[in-house]
Amino acid sequence: MMLAILIGILAHGGPTKPVVLGPRRTTSPAPVYRFVSHERGAKISFRCAFDRPRLHRCAARYRQRLAVGRHVLRVRGVDQRGRKSAITRVVVQVVKGARLREIDVGGRPFSLVEAAGSLWIANFLSGTVERLDPATNRVVARIQVGGEPYGLTAGGGSVWVGNNGSDSVARIDVATNQVVARVPVGDRPIGIGYDDADGSVWVANFGDSAVTRIDAATSTVRARAIVPGEHEDVAFGFGSVWIPSEERWITRLDPATLAVTATVPVAADPDFALVAEGSVWTTAYQGSAISRIDPATSTVTATLPVRRGLQGIAFDGASFWAANYDQSTLVRLDPATGRTLNTWSTDGGPRDVLLAFGSVWVANSRASTVLRLTPP
């Protein structure tokens, strides 16, 4: 590849013909494309256009809204001396499919949860939790919780917020949209989940490896243990609490005693866990696989090859939906093989994924938006 680039530079005396990265067939009305061109010691800018020969200035990451149908994208590189590359021509087919909408919610949305007929959004940068009406796609309440809201869960008539900045969990009454309790739990409580089986909120800390059980009826700490690792999520199933750790394992806890009953090696940097189809699944941000754990043996029985960068994951009974943080995409995956079935472009840093109100929701943590995808 490098030899071909060098030959192109010597032969042309200017930028190489751009490589265009992005979908050729898509249901997204505003697909994202990235342009790559090379010239030794030179900074390359780009000119591009859809469906017309006259090109205009374009960023290396380019996005344009397109109608359903066939389109032609033309791209060329230009160096600082004004020398131009050959034009790359790409045919793009936009087909009818799911409805997409990016909803501006302010801050940096990190996590999502459904409660009381609303979508709740933890905004890391603004120190708030937004309540969104799915009927109108509008924010109807903004609750100040302070610090850096990160993880979210719902249960017991409340929304619970793991606050990375204040080392506590805030409890929001969904009837009043007011913070009614704050529970100190230790350093950087990011992973959080509500266990319907016993009415407890479980909190897994990123900073000090603590796992805390909160009684949802009284907002008081009932138990606490140290589980090695840096944790970002909590899942429940098969009579256990499952806690992925960035150090490349998932820990299985006995909820009655908080004793570790298994430590399961998985693909690198498992940030999210999901219980579905009789198994526990983990994505791996630094790895290229989704790991499937058999709860009967606490061992990985399958690894699905996927692109590196996956974060949040959800299951609709037929497909996985996952956020690729690095590539700014939402992907639908075959649960048997990991094969990508569909891809949609998102705003920057998609992190959490939620299935609710007949739609797929994605928190774009490097932007101020939530993506809503409604299948046809």
Secondary structure as UniProt FT lines:
FT   HELIX           2..12
FT   STRAND          19..21
FT   STRAND          25..26
FT   STRAND          32..36
FT   TURN            40..41
FT   STRAND          45..50
FT   STRAND          56..58
FT   STRAND          61..63
FT   STRAND          69..78
FT   TURN            80..81
FT   STRAND          88..94
FT   STRAND          99..104
FT   STRAND          109..115
FT   TURN            116..117
FT   STRAND          118..123
FT   TURN            124..127
FT   STRAND          128..133
FT   TURN            134..137
FT   STRAND          138..144
FT   STRAND          149..155
FT   TURN            156..157
FT   STRAND          158..163
FT   TURN            164..167
FT   STRAND          168..173
FT   TURN            174..177
FT   STRAND          178..184
FT   STRAND          189..195
FT   TURN            196..199
FT   STRAND          200..205
FT   STRAND          210..215
FT   TURN            216..219
FT   STRAND          220..226
FT   STRAND          235..237
FT   TURN            238..239
FT   STRAND          240..245
FT   TURN            246..248
FT   STRAND          249..253
FT   TURN            255..257
FT   STRAND          260..265
FT   STRAND          273..276
FT   TURN            277..278
FT   STRAND          279..282
FT   TURN            285..286
FT   STRAND          289..294
FT   TURN            295..298
FT   STRAND          299..305
FT   TURN            308..309
FT   STRAND          310..315
FT   STRAND          320..324
FT   TURN            325..328
FT   STRAND          329..333
FT   TURN            335..337
FT   STRAND          340..345
FT   STRAND          350..356
FT   TURN            357..358
FT   STRAND          359..364
FT   TURN            365..366
FT   STRAND          369..374
//
